[in-house]
Amino acid sequence: MYHHQFESPENLEFTVYTRSKCSYCTKVKNLLTNMNLQTKYINADTYIASTQLKEQFFNYIQQITGKRHRTFPIVFFDAEFIGGYNETNWFVKN
């Protein structure tokens, strides 16, 4: 069986999984850019290109976060799961 190797969150400030045409992904990019925070963006479009890949990707996210998170963006700080845009906005401002 073909197993896709997903890029992992890194131990640098922020790692953000995004997808094209995602308004909250754009918002989180603007937020982190405006605050000059070191961020690695991973475009997940190829990870969700098929139903099978999409399930594997979200299972991977669930494995590394311990949470069932199925929306974008998916944000990590120092490889620790933060959440989506709202959680990230709160995190950087507190």
HELIX and SHEET records of a PDB file:
HELIX    1   1 SER A   23  ASN A   34  1                                  12    
HELIX    2   2 ASP A   45  ILE A   48  5                                   4    
HELIX    3   3 THR A   51  THR A   65  1                                  15    
HELIX    4   4 TYR A   85  LYS A   93  1                                   9    
SHEET    1   A 4 THR A  39  ASN A  43  0                                        
SHEET    2   A 4 PHE A  14  THR A  18  1                                        
SHEET    3   A 4 ILE A  74  PHE A  77 -1                                        
SHEET    4   A 4 GLU A  80  GLY A  83 -1                                        
END                                                                             
